[in-house]
Amino acid sequence: MAEPIINVDQREPVFAGLKPAGDRWKHQVATFFDRLAPEWDARTVIDEAKINYILDAAGVKENTVVLDVACGTGVLFPYYLRRDVTQVIGVDISAGMARLAAKKVDDPRFMVICGDIEVLPVRRFCDCCVVYNAFPHFEDPPRLINRLAQWLKPGGRLAVAHSMGLEALRRHHTKGAAHVSREMLSTDKMAELLAPWFEVDTKIADQEKYLVSGKRKKEKPHF
Ligand SMILES: C[S@@+](CC[C@H](N)C(=O)[O-])C[C@H]1O[C@@H](n2cnc3c(N)ncnc32)[C@H](O)[C@@H]1O
């Protein structure tokens, strides 16, 4: 696994604090997605209407700073570009995925970091945080949400979304990704998890998509 380096070439990801070998789950996830990376874009089915619906819920629009959590090869990058955002920070733990993401769009507003979003120091307070097709690959959902809340400005928006419904997602993950996936939370459970930090205003799980989204509260949670 690569040692942390700082790379100023914008067409390469910045490697930051990448030590998944010390964490069995994360090591398995990074290895799994490194293997899938070369074929990822060819196998990805894009439904623009669905993506735009999700990005609307995440508040992605002009003059926003977006954190794309587990960005993969950057499938959402062209859609951020169309919305004329100020900056995109894409983070992925798989070097194979992050390398492809860094080459996805040639635009100085995009930065790709190869690292673990759960340990990466906050680089910039963001307006929007998008977790697209990735949440089940995090072993500890409260730990992730706690971390993401630190990246968002008060009033900023988080969207946890999938391009398929819960049943399709469950089938998809049992096909060969069971060792790197947890069962997806119901929208109610997800809203409960978000509640200490977020005012949840969107909860959808239909046949073709999953979306839970909300606004970062101003005050810190009281436990
Ligand atoms: C199913 S892929 C989805 C990628 C992309 N969002 C998409 O829709 O094409 C899940 C991604 O989560 C990334 N990932 C899992 N755990 C991560 C972590 N702790 N930090 C950053 N990325 C992570 C994996 O490397 C993988 O690229």
The ligand as a MOL file (V3000), in Angstrom:
LIG
                    3D

  0  0  0     0  0            999 V3000
M  V30 BEGIN CTAB
M  V30 COUNTS 27 29 0 0 0
M  V30 BEGIN ATOM
M  V30 1 C -19.5650 1.0640 -4.4830 0
M  V30 2 S -18.2080 2.1760 -4.6070 0 CHG=1
M  V30 3 C -19.0450 3.6720 -5.0840 0
M  V30 4 C -18.1480 4.6830 -5.7060 0
M  V30 5 C -18.8570 5.9200 -6.2740 0
M  V30 6 N -19.5070 6.6900 -5.2460 0
M  V30 7 C -19.8440 5.4980 -7.3320 0
M  V30 8 O -21.0620 5.6260 -7.1210 0
M  V30 9 O -19.3920 5.0540 -8.4010 0 CHG=-1
M  V30 10 C -17.8510 2.4750 -2.8870 0
M  V30 11 C -16.5520 3.2630 -2.6770 0
M  V30 12 O -16.3850 3.5220 -1.2700 0
M  V30 13 C -14.9830 3.6570 -1.0490 0
M  V30 14 N -14.7180 3.6470 0.3940 0
M  V30 15 C -15.0670 2.6750 1.2770 0
M  V30 16 N -14.6370 2.9960 2.5180 0
M  V30 17 C -14.0130 4.2020 2.4260 0
M  V30 18 C -13.3740 5.0540 3.3660 0
M  V30 19 N -13.2550 4.7060 4.6650 0
M  V30 20 N -12.8850 6.2410 2.9450 0
M  V30 21 C -12.9820 6.5850 1.6310 0
M  V30 22 N -13.5630 5.8050 0.6880 0
M  V30 23 C -14.0730 4.6350 1.0690 0
M  V30 24 C -14.4500 2.4580 -1.8310 0
M  V30 25 O -13.0700 2.4970 -2.0770 0
M  V30 26 C -15.2970 2.5280 -3.1140 0
M  V30 27 O -14.6540 3.2450 -4.1530 0
M  V30 END ATOM
M  V30 BEGIN BOND
M  V30 1 1 1 2
M  V30 2 1 2 3
M  V30 3 1 2 10
M  V30 4 1 3 4
M  V30 5 1 4 5
M  V30 6 1 5 6
M  V30 7 1 5 7
M  V30 8 2 7 8
M  V30 9 1 7 9
M  V30 10 1 10 11
M  V30 11 1 11 12
M  V30 12 1 11 26
M  V30 13 1 12 13
M  V30 14 1 13 14
M  V30 15 1 13 24
M  V30 16 1 14 15
M  V30 17 1 14 23
M  V30 18 2 15 16
M  V30 19 1 16 17
M  V30 20 1 17 18
M  V30 21 2 17 23
M  V30 22 1 18 19
M  V30 23 2 18 20
M  V30 24 1 20 21
M  V30 25 2 21 22
M  V30 26 1 22 23
M  V30 27 1 24 25
M  V30 28 1 24 26
M  V30 29 1 26 27
M  V30 END BOND
M  V30 END CTAB
M  END
